[in-house]
Amino acid sequence: MSSRRRSREMAIQVLYQVDMAQIDIGEALRLFCEHFKAPDSIRDFAVELANGVHKYREEIDTLISRFSENWRLERMSVVDRNILRLAIFELLYRADIPAKVSINEAVDLGKKYGSEDSGSFINGILDRIRVDLEERTLKVATAPEQSPGDPTQRRVDSKEAAGSKQ
């Protein structure tokens, strides 16, 4: 298993804890790192992913709601919801990770940790978002808080995320 896969698994576990226990992301990361030892390279990427999802959660959740027909966010399984959040963060804000990699990783995580239908459910939503990103019907702009060397290179305007699909 790749170190990035292990990092994604760790990030999903932290996001799950935040969702279920309603605790702060910093506290969830601290608790997780205290109880589960991981090499720095795995932990660093997982922390980066979890913090990124947390930072853009509102925009990400708006997109999940928009692209998941007949499914309210709160009715989705906690596992599926957080796998979607992680993958959408990667699709929108991590230009260094190819879209197909983010989607494949999310589908695999869904199959491993979710229900029997999680993989296809996750794939359907993420593929629709990917198509809109490629067709540029989902507007993307540069993140204003980008720092030198920051892989966070894309940002969806929350007004555009909430708008109707063209």
Contacts in CASP RR format, 6 or more apart in sequence:
PFRMAT RR
TARGET T0000
AUTHOR 0000-0000-0000
METHOD contacts of the structure
MODEL  1
MSSRRRSREMAIQVLYQVDMAQIDIGEALRLFCEHFKAPDSIRDFAVELA
NGVHKYREEIDTLISRFSENWRLERMSVVDRNILRLAIFELLYRADIPAK
VSINEAVDLGKKYGSEDSGSFINGILDRIRVDLEERTLKVATAPEQSPGD
PTQRRVDSKEAAGSKQ
3 39 0 8 1.000
3 41 0 8 1.000
3 42 0 8 1.000
3 45 0 8 1.000
4 45 0 8 1.000
4 105 0 8 1.000
5 105 0 8 1.000
5 108 0 8 1.000
6 38 0 8 1.000
6 42 0 8 1.000
6 46 0 8 1.000
7 41 0 8 1.000
7 42 0 8 1.000
7 43 0 8 1.000
7 44 0 8 1.000
7 45 0 8 1.000
7 46 0 8 1.000
7 49 0 8 1.000
8 46 0 8 1.000
8 49 0 8 1.000
8 86 0 8 1.000
8 105 0 8 1.000
8 109 0 8 1.000
9 109 0 8 1.000
10 32 0 8 1.000
10 36 0 8 1.000
10 38 0 8 1.000
10 42 0 8 1.000
10 43 0 8 1.000
10 46 0 8 1.000
10 50 0 8 1.000
11 46 0 8 1.000
11 47 0 8 1.000
11 49 0 8 1.000
11 50 0 8 1.000
11 53 0 8 1.000
11 86 0 8 1.000
12 79 0 8 1.000
12 82 0 8 1.000
12 83 0 8 1.000
12 86 0 8 1.000
12 109 0 8 1.000
12 113 0 8 1.000
13 32 0 8 1.000
14 25 0 8 1.000
14 28 0 8 1.000
14 29 0 8 1.000
14 32 0 8 1.000
14 46 0 8 1.000
14 50 0 8 1.000
15 28 0 8 1.000
15 50 0 8 1.000
15 53 0 8 1.000
15 54 0 8 1.000
15 82 0 8 1.000
15 85 0 8 1.000
15 86 0 8 1.000
16 78 0 8 1.000
16 79 0 8 1.000
16 82 0 8 1.000
17 23 0 8 1.000
17 28 0 8 1.000
17 31 0 8 1.000
17 32 0 8 1.000
18 24 0 8 1.000
18 25 0 8 1.000
18 28 0 8 1.000
18 54 0 8 1.000
19 78 0 8 1.000
19 81 0 8 1.000
19 82 0 8 1.000
20 78 0 8 1.000
21 28 0 8 1.000
25 50 0 8 1.000
25 51 0 8 1.000
25 54 0 8 1.000
28 50 0 8 1.000
29 47 0 8 1.000
29 50 0 8 1.000
29 51 0 8 1.000
33 43 0 8 1.000
33 47 0 8 1.000
38 46 0 8 1.000
49 86 0 8 1.000
49 89 0 8 1.000
49 90 0 8 1.000
52 89 0 8 1.000
52 93 0 8 1.000
52 152 0 8 1.000
53 60 0 8 1.000
53 82 0 8 1.000
53 85 0 8 1.000
53 86 0 8 1.000
53 89 0 8 1.000
56 89 0 8 1.000
56 92 0 8 1.000
56 93 0 8 1.000
56 155 0 8 1.000
57 85 0 8 1.000
58 158 0 8 1.000
59 92 0 8 1.000
59 156 0 8 1.000
59 158 0 8 1.000
59 161 0 8 1.000
60 84 0 8 1.000
60 85 0 8 1.000
60 88 0 8 1.000
60 89 0 8 1.000
60 92 0 8 1.000
61 73 0 8 1.000
61 85 0 8 1.000
62 158 0 8 1.000
62 161 0 8 1.000
62 162 0 8 1.000
63 88 0 8 1.000
63 92 0 8 1.000
63 129 0 8 1.000
63 156 0 8 1.000
63 161 0 8 1.000
64 73 0 8 1.000
64 76 0 8 1.000
64 81 0 8 1.000
64 84 0 8 1.000
64 85 0 8 1.000
64 88 0 8 1.000
64 125 0 8 1.000
65 72 0 8 1.000
65 73 0 8 1.000
66 161 0 8 1.000
66 162 0 8 1.000
66 163 0 8 1.000
66 165 0 8 1.000
67 125 0 8 1.000
67 128 0 8 1.000
67 129 0 8 1.000
68 76 0 8 1.000
68 125 0 8 1.000
73 81 0 8 1.000
76 84 0 8 1.000
77 114 0 8 1.000
77 115 0 8 1.000
77 118 0 8 1.000
79 110 0 8 1.000
79 113 0 8 1.000
79 114 0 8 1.000
79 118 0 8 1.000
80 110 0 8 1.000
80 114 0 8 1.000
80 115 0 8 1.000
80 118 0 8 1.000
80 121 0 8 1.000
80 122 0 8 1.000
83 106 0 8 1.000
83 109 0 8 1.000
83 110 0 8 1.000
83 113 0 8 1.000
83 114 0 8 1.000
83 118 0 8 1.000
83 122 0 8 1.000
84 106 0 8 1.000
84 122 0 8 1.000
84 125 0 8 1.000
84 126 0 8 1.000
86 106 0 8 1.000
86 109 0 8 1.000
87 102 0 8 1.000
87 103 0 8 1.000
87 105 0 8 1.000
87 106 0 8 1.000
87 122 0 8 1.000
87 126 0 8 1.000
88 126 0 8 1.000
88 129 0 8 1.000
90 97 0 8 1.000
90 102 0 8 1.000
91 99 0 8 1.000
91 102 0 8 1.000
91 103 0 8 1.000
91 126 0 8 1.000
91 129 0 8 1.000
91 130 0 8 1.000
91 133 0 8 1.000
92 133 0 8 1.000
92 140 0 8 1.000
92 154 0 8 1.000
92 155 0 8 1.000
92 156 0 8 1.000
93 143 0 8 1.000
93 152 0 8 1.000
93 153 0 8 1.000
93 154 0 8 1.000
93 155 0 8 1.000
94 102 0 8 1.000
94 151 0 8 1.000
94 152 0 8 1.000
94 153 0 8 1.000
94 154 0 8 1.000
95 151 0 8 1.000
95 153 0 8 1.000
95 154 0 8 1.000
96 151 0 8 1.000
96 153 0 8 1.000
97 151 0 8 1.000
99 130 0 8 1.000
99 133 0 8 1.000
99 134 0 8 1.000
102 126 0 8 1.000
103 123 0 8 1.000
103 126 0 8 1.000
103 127 0 8 1.000
103 130 0 8 1.000
106 122 0 8 1.000
106 123 0 8 1.000
106 126 0 8 1.000
107 119 0 8 1.000
107 122 0 8 1.000
107 123 0 8 1.000
107 126 0 8 1.000
110 118 0 8 1.000
110 119 0 8 1.000
110 122 0 8 1.000
111 118 0 8 1.000
111 119 0 8 1.000
129 138 0 8 1.000
132 138 0 8 1.000
132 165 0 8 1.000
133 140 0 8 1.000
137 165 0 8 1.000
137 166 0 8 1.000
138 156 0 8 1.000
138 160 0 8 1.000
138 161 0 8 1.000
139 156 0 8 1.000
139 157 0 8 1.000
139 160 0 8 1.000
140 154 0 8 1.000
140 155 0 8 1.000
140 156 0 8 1.000
141 154 0 8 1.000
141 155 0 8 1.000
141 156 0 8 1.000
141 157 0 8 1.000
142 153 0 8 1.000
142 154 0 8 1.000
142 155 0 8 1.000
143 150 0 8 1.000
143 152 0 8 1.000
143 153 0 8 1.000
143 154 0 8 1.000
143 155 0 8 1.000
144 155 0 8 1.000
146 152 0 8 1.000
146 153 0 8 1.000
END
